[in-house]
Amino acid sequence: MVLRNSFPRPADVGVLAIEVYFPFSKVDQTDLERYDGVDGKYTIGLGQTSLSMCCEQEDVVSMSLTVASSLLKKYSVEKSEIGRIDIGTESDLDAAKPVKTVLMEIFGPGSVEGSDHKAACYAWRYALVVTSDVALYRDPAARATSGAGAVA
């Protein structure tokens, strides 16, 4: 039997840094409650004060580029230290092109592996994990769960 704490934890494993971005455009949930005729449902029932929305100049890619670039700069992570980028999103850039292909502009061709994941580390190199989503729902029952944001 191997005990969990039998082995020392490697020094360079785990979350090294995190960067968060939410779009500036927001919808006040009390306004949405009033519009939907459901006073207190979002603010009291769900504990929400606002939800973030992308403006015309923002999308899942721009938010991903923002958090990834900011994280690398703020924490002095060298591009050569990144060996893998995995994107978590339910938002499509388009029907054929993954978000990761645009993020590769930061690193240059062929230097980083990874993929988009709808619905880790690589060898001895750091991993950059980005999640980004834009969700808009017309149905009043689902509207309060709309929003946008990205984390790297």
N, C-alpha and C positions, 0 to 999 in steps of 0.2 A: 504494500500500500504506500502510495506517495502522498505526503501531506502537502497541502497547497503552499504553505510558507517554507517548504524545505529548500527552495532555491532562491537565491537573491534576484531581485528585480533588475533587469537590464537598465542602465542609466538613460538610454535614448529611446525609450518606448513609452508611448502614451500621447496625450494631447500636449503639444508643445506651445500652441498658440491658437487663439480663436478671434475672429473678426466678424462683426455683425453689421448689417446694413438694412434699414427700412426706408422705403421711399418717403419723401417729404409730404406728399399728398396723403391726406387722411380723411376719413369720414367719422364724424362724431357719432357714437352709438346712440346717444339720446336723440339725435336728429333722425337716425335710421329707425329707431323705435317709434318715433312720432309718425314718420312716413309710412311705416308698416302697420301702425295702429296696435302696437304690442308694448305698451309702457312697462319698463323694467325687465323685459325678457332678455335683452342683451347685456345691460349694465348690471342688473342684480342676478339674474338667472345664470348668465355665462361669465360674469365678472369682467366684462370688457368695457373700456372707455372709448376706444377708437379702433379703426382698422386701416391698415396701410393700403394704398392703391398706387399703381404705376401711372405716371403722366404719359403723354404721347411720346416723349423721348426715352422712356425706360421700358425695359423688358427683362426677361429672365437672363439674357446674355449680358446686358449692361450691368445688372446687379451682381452677377457672378464675376465679371471683370473687376468691378469696384472692390468687392471683398477680397478677391485673390490678390490683386495688386497692392491693396492697402496692407494686407497681412504680411506679404513678403517685405515690404518697405519698413513697416513699423517694427517688426521683430528681427530685422536684418537677416532674413533667410535668403541664402544664395540660390539662384535659379538652378544651379548645378546640383544642389542638395535634394531637389524634388525629383522623385523617380516615378511617381504615379499621381494621377488626378482622377478621382471618381466623383461624378456629379449625381446628386440625388434631386430629382425634379419630376413633377407631373406636367410641366409646361413644355411645349414643343417650340423650338426655334423655327423649324418648319418640319414637314413630314419626313424629310430624308436626312437632315443634317443635325448631328448631336451638338449640344452646347460645348462639349469638350473640344471640338474642332476649332471653335472660336477662341477658347481659353489658351489653346496652343500658341496663339500669336505672342503670348508673353514669353514663352520658352524657346521658340524656334522649332523647325521641323525635325521630327524623329527623336527628340531628346527625352520625351516623357510618355509613359504608357498610361492607359486608363480608359474609362468609358462612362457613358451616361447610364444611370439606373433609374428606370421608371418604377413606380410603386415601391486603408491597410498598408499596410506598409509593403514596400517592394524592396526586398533584400536589405541592404544596410542604409538605404536612403530614406529620407523623410517622405511622408505622404501628405498631400494637400487634398482635403476633402471639402467640397463645396456643395451646398444644397441651396436651391433657389426655386421659387415658385410664384406664380401669379394665378390667383383663383377668383373668378368673377361669376356670380350666380344671379340670374334674373329672378328665380323663384323666391318669393318672400320668405318661405320657410327655411331656405338655405342661405339667404343673403348675408346674414350676420357672420357666417363662416367664410366669407370672402376675405381676401387680403393679399398682401405681397410682401416679400422679404427674401433675404439671402444671408447665409452664414458660411464662413470659410474657416 
